[in-house]
Amino acid sequence: MPRCDHCGSHVSDRFARVFADEHGDLNACPKCSANAGIAEVSRERTQTGD
C-alpha cells in the first residue's frame, strides 16, 4: 500500500494515482493536509522541497 512521502501515512492506491506527481512522489495526504486544498499543498511542497 502506498504511503505519503511527507508524513508516512498509508493511502489508497486510487489516492496515490490521483495525487502523486509525475515521479510517483506523494507529497501530501488527507492526514497531513486539508482535504479541500490537497492538490495545492502537494504542488507547494514539491516546489519548495519541504
Secondary structure, 3 states (H helix, E strand, C coil): CCECCCCCCECCHHHHHHHCCCCCCCCCCCCCCCHHHHHHHHHHHHHHCC
